[in-house]
Amino acid sequence: MENNQEKLKPPIFIGGIPKSGTSLIRTLVGLHPSIYGGDGFETNWFSDDFLNNWKNPNSKKQEWLRKWHNVKIEEYHIIKNNSSSGVNYFNNFMNYCTIRGKKYRWIEKSTDNLSNYDMIDNHWSNFIFINCLRDYKDIYASWKSKSTGTLMNYDVYQFVDRVKKSYTSILGSTFKGNSNYIEIKYEDIVTNTEINLKKIINFIDEEWIDGLHNFRGNPKELKKVKKIIQSKGSKTSESLSKPIFTTSINQWHNILNNVEIDVINNELGDLYLTFLNK
């Protein structure tokens, strides 16, 4: 196992504000034959289940993680016994699954990776970070109309506060100029998929595979969510069961009111430009 780990390439983390296209990017990049983890499970590796409770095999997140990646309890104990911390356990877990799947690196998407950029920077060397950007008005429109969780109950002021707090970690870091950091706009990936996916694949130093961008939907993920998470699924999983679509661009025109539009433009306009002009 240790010898095989030495052959692995650095991991890829995807982060962004919820509903900014993180799941789509994870799915597309995860289609590459060298990469493990392209199907959707937000591990939330930075949560208490990993940082403080990683030795407890009965926590809900740990059970979901093992079921999602088809890791038996005996394998879990071996990984756990060879780990020194929650972050180290998560890294060993993903490395184990990657090697077992005969892949060379793993990808992980939790939207709050953005809030934990400094922790990623402290624990992984030469990692890749993909920051997904999207028009904040369209993001909030998706929170209002396509979320099935707590996000749908956020008012515009809570939304703005959540966005600002999400960027605290990365804005306090040295991400500007980092060779391991790339930004991808949701609008670009859905309107010019091949060009922008090639940009990512080139950035992460992988070979382009012809037809990689021809995503026609993956209904298996939705079924897996329903079976393992034991829920009705999610709007994100439903969207990923279909081919790439562009109808969500500028959806805010029909969903947001004038007050919401003004608040987002005034409060978040400069923040968006911070990334585009880095």
C-alpha positions as CSV (number, residue, x, y, z in Angstrom):
1,M,0.0,0.0,0.0
2,E,2.7,2.5,1.0
3,N,4.7,1.8,-2.2
4,N,1.6,2.3,-4.3
5,Q,0.8,5.6,-2.5
6,E,4.1,7.0,-3.6
7,K,2.9,6.6,-7.2
8,L,-0.2,8.7,-6.6
9,K,-0.5,12.3,-7.9
10,P,-1.6,15.1,-5.6
11,P,-5.4,15.3,-5.0
12,I,-7.8,17.7,-6.6
13,F,-10.2,19.7,-4.4
14,I,-13.3,21.5,-5.8
15,G,-14.9,24.3,-3.9
16,G,-17.4,27.1,-4.4
17,I,-20.6,28.6,-3.2
18,P,-23.4,26.0,-3.2
19,K,-25.1,25.9,-6.6
20,S,-22.1,27.3,-8.4
21,G,-21.4,24.3,-10.6
22,T,-19.1,22.4,-8.3
23,S,-20.9,19.0,-8.8
24,L,-20.8,19.4,-12.6
25,I,-17.1,20.1,-12.6
26,R,-16.5,17.2,-10.3
27,T,-18.4,14.9,-12.5
28,L,-16.7,16.0,-15.7
29,V,-13.2,15.9,-14.4
30,G,-13.9,12.7,-12.6
31,L,-14.7,11.0,-15.9
32,H,-11.0,11.0,-16.7
33,P,-9.7,7.4,-16.5
34,S,-6.8,8.4,-14.2
35,I,-9.0,10.1,-11.6
36,Y,-11.0,8.5,-8.8
37,G,-14.1,10.0,-7.0
38,G,-16.1,11.5,-9.9
39,D,-19.4,10.3,-8.6
40,G,-21.0,12.6,-6.1
41,F,-20.6,12.4,-2.3
42,E,-19.7,15.4,-0.3
43,T,-17.4,13.9,2.3
44,N,-17.2,17.1,4.4
45,W,-13.8,15.8,5.5
46,F,-13.3,19.0,7.6
47,S,-16.4,18.3,9.7
48,D,-16.4,16.8,13.3
49,D,-17.0,13.3,11.8
50,F,-13.4,13.4,10.5
51,L,-11.5,15.9,12.6
52,N,-12.8,14.8,16.0
53,N,-14.9,11.6,15.5
54,W,-12.9,9.7,12.8
55,K,-12.4,6.7,15.1
56,N,-16.1,6.1,15.5
57,P,-17.3,3.7,12.8
58,N,-20.9,4.3,13.6
59,S,-21.2,8.0,12.9
60,K,-23.7,8.7,10.0
61,K,-21.1,10.4,7.8
62,Q,-18.7,7.5,8.3
63,E,-21.3,4.9,7.4
64,W,-22.3,6.9,4.3
65,L,-18.6,7.2,3.3
66,R,-18.0,3.5,3.5
67,K,-21.1,2.6,1.7
68,W,-20.6,5.1,-1.1
69,H,-17.1,3.9,-1.7
70,N,-17.9,0.2,-1.0
71,V,-15.3,0.0,1.9
72,K,-15.9,-2.9,4.3
73,I,-15.8,-2.4,8.0
74,E,-12.6,-4.5,8.2
75,E,-10.9,-2.3,5.6
76,Y,-12.0,0.8,7.6
77,H,-10.3,-0.5,10.7
78,I,-7.1,-1.1,8.8
79,I,-7.2,2.4,7.4
80,K,-8.0,3.9,10.8
81,N,-5.2,2.0,12.6
82,N,-2.7,3.4,10.1
83,S,-3.9,7.0,10.5
84,S,-2.8,9.7,13.0
85,S,-5.6,12.3,12.7
86,G,-8.9,12.9,11.0
87,V,-7.3,14.6,8.0
88,N,-4.7,11.8,7.7
89,Y,-7.5,9.2,7.9
90,F,-9.5,10.9,5.2
91,N,-6.4,11.1,3.0
92,N,-5.5,7.4,3.6
93,F,-9.1,6.4,2.9
94,M,-9.2,8.2,-0.5
95,N,-5.7,6.9,-1.3
96,Y,-6.9,3.3,-0.6
97,C,-10.0,3.7,-2.8
98,T,-7.9,5.2,-5.6
99,I,-5.3,2.5,-5.6
100,R,-8.0,-0.2,-5.4
101,G,-9.7,1.4,-8.4
102,K,-6.4,1.4,-10.3
103,K,-6.4,5.2,-10.6
104,Y,-3.6,7.7,-10.0
105,R,-5.2,10.5,-8.1
106,W,-8.5,11.4,-6.4
107,I,-10.9,14.3,-6.6
108,E,-13.1,15.6,-3.8
109,K,-15.9,18.1,-4.0
110,S,-17.5,19.6,-0.9
111,T,-18.7,23.2,-1.4
112,D,-17.2,24.2,1.9
113,N,-13.7,23.3,0.7
114,L,-13.7,27.0,-0.2
115,S,-14.0,27.8,3.5
116,N,-11.3,25.4,4.4
117,Y,-8.7,26.4,1.8
118,D,-6.1,27.1,4.5
119,M,-6.6,23.7,6.0
120,I,-6.1,22.1,2.6
121,D,-3.0,24.2,2.1
122,N,-1.6,23.1,5.4
123,H,-2.2,19.3,5.0
124,W,-1.6,18.6,1.3
125,S,1.4,19.6,-0.8
126,N,1.0,20.3,-4.5
127,F,-2.8,19.9,-4.3
128,I,-5.0,21.3,-7.1
129,F,-7.8,23.6,-6.1
130,I,-10.6,24.4,-8.6
131,N,-12.7,27.3,-7.5
132,C,-16.1,27.4,-9.2
133,L,-17.6,30.8,-9.9
134,R,-21.1,31.8,-11.0
135,D,-23.2,34.9,-11.2
136,Y,-24.2,35.4,-7.6
137,K,-27.7,36.3,-8.6
138,D,-28.2,33.0,-10.4
139,I,-26.7,31.2,-7.4
140,Y,-29.2,32.8,-5.1
141,A,-32.0,32.1,-7.6
142,S,-31.1,28.4,-7.4
143,W,-31.1,28.6,-3.6
144,K,-34.6,29.9,-3.7
145,S,-36.0,27.6,-6.5
146,K,-33.9,24.5,-6.6
147,S,-32.7,23.8,-3.1
148,T,-34.4,21.1,-1.0
149,G,-32.5,21.9,2.2
150,T,-31.9,24.9,4.5
151,L,-30.6,27.0,1.7
152,M,-34.0,27.6,0.3
153,N,-34.9,29.5,3.5
154,Y,-32.1,32.0,3.3
155,D,-33.1,35.6,2.7
156,V,-30.9,37.7,0.5
157,Y,-29.0,39.2,3.5
158,Q,-28.2,35.8,4.9
159,F,-27.1,34.7,1.4
160,V,-24.7,37.7,1.2
161,D,-23.3,37.0,4.6
162,R,-22.8,33.3,3.8
163,V,-21.0,34.1,0.6
164,K,-18.7,36.6,2.3
165,K,-17.8,34.1,5.1
166,S,-17.2,31.4,2.6
167,Y,-14.4,33.4,1.1
168,T,-12.7,34.3,4.4
169,S,-10.2,31.5,4.3
170,I,-9.1,31.8,0.6
171,L,-8.9,35.6,0.7
172,G,-6.7,35.4,3.7
173,S,-4.3,33.0,1.9
174,T,-1.7,33.4,-0.8
175,F,-4.0,31.9,-3.5
176,K,-3.2,34.7,-5.9
177,G,-0.5,33.5,-8.2
178,N,-0.5,30.0,-6.9
179,S,0.2,27.5,-9.7
180,N,-2.1,25.0,-8.1
181,Y,-5.2,27.2,-8.2
182,I,-7.6,27.7,-11.0
183,E,-11.0,29.4,-11.5
184,I,-13.8,28.1,-13.7
185,K,-17.0,29.9,-14.4
186,Y,-20.2,27.8,-14.5
187,E,-21.4,29.8,-17.5
188,D,-18.3,28.9,-19.4
189,I,-18.3,25.2,-18.7
190,V,-21.9,24.7,-19.8
191,T,-21.7,26.9,-22.9
192,N,-18.3,25.8,-24.1
193,T,-17.8,22.5,-22.4
194,E,-15.0,21.1,-24.5
195,I,-12.8,24.2,-24.4
196,N,-13.1,24.7,-20.7
197,L,-12.8,21.1,-19.7
198,K,-9.6,20.9,-21.8
199,K,-8.4,23.9,-19.9
200,I,-8.9,22.0,-16.6
201,I,-7.4,18.8,-17.8
202,N,-4.3,20.6,-19.1
203,F,-4.0,22.5,-15.8
204,I,-4.1,19.4,-13.7
205,D,-1.5,17.9,-16.1
206,E,-3.5,15.0,-17.4
207,E,-3.8,13.8,-21.0
208,W,-6.9,14.9,-22.9
209,I,-9.3,12.0,-23.8
210,D,-11.3,12.5,-26.9
211,G,-15.0,12.8,-26.2
212,L,-14.5,13.4,-22.4
213,H,-16.8,16.5,-22.7
214,N,-19.7,14.5,-24.3
215,F,-21.6,14.1,-21.0
216,R,-25.1,12.8,-21.5
217,G,-26.1,12.5,-17.9
218,N,-25.6,9.9,-15.2
219,P,-28.8,8.6,-13.5
220,K,-26.8,6.1,-11.4
221,E,-25.7,8.8,-9.1
222,L,-29.3,9.8,-8.2
223,K,-30.1,6.1,-7.5
224,K,-27.1,5.8,-5.3
225,V,-28.0,8.9,-3.3
226,K,-31.5,7.5,-2.7
227,K,-30.2,4.1,-1.7
228,I,-27.3,5.1,0.6
229,I,-28.4,8.5,1.9
230,Q,-31.9,7.1,2.1
231,S,-33.5,10.3,0.8
232,K,-35.6,11.3,-2.1
233,G,-32.4,12.4,-3.8
234,S,-31.4,16.0,-4.6
235,K,-31.9,18.6,-7.3
236,T,-28.2,18.4,-8.1
237,S,-28.3,14.7,-8.6
238,E,-31.4,15.1,-10.8
239,S,-29.6,17.7,-12.9
240,L,-26.6,15.4,-13.3
241,S,-28.9,12.7,-14.6
242,K,-29.5,14.8,-17.7
243,P,-27.2,16.2,-20.4
244,I,-25.6,19.5,-19.8
245,F,-28.0,22.4,-20.2
246,T,-27.7,26.2,-20.3
247,T,-31.3,27.2,-19.2
248,S,-30.1,28.2,-15.7
249,I,-28.0,31.0,-17.0
250,N,-29.7,34.4,-16.2
251,Q,-32.5,32.6,-14.5
252,W,-32.5,35.3,-11.8
253,H,-34.4,37.6,-14.1
254,N,-37.6,35.5,-13.4
255,I,-36.9,34.6,-9.8
256,L,-35.4,37.5,-7.9
257,N,-37.1,40.8,-7.0
258,N,-35.6,44.2,-7.4
259,V,-34.5,44.5,-3.7
260,E,-32.6,41.1,-3.9
261,I,-31.0,42.1,-7.2
262,D,-29.8,45.4,-5.8
263,V,-28.5,43.9,-2.5
264,I,-26.4,41.2,-4.4
265,N,-25.0,43.7,-6.9
266,N,-24.1,46.2,-4.2
267,E,-22.7,43.8,-1.6
268,L,-21.0,41.1,-3.8
269,G,-20.1,42.9,-7.1
270,D,-16.6,43.8,-6.0
271,L,-16.0,40.4,-4.5
272,Y,-16.8,38.7,-7.8
273,L,-14.3,41.0,-9.6
274,T,-11.6,40.1,-7.0
275,F,-11.5,36.6,-8.4
276,L,-11.9,37.5,-12.1
277,N,-9.1,40.1,-11.9
278,K,-6.7,38.2,-9.6
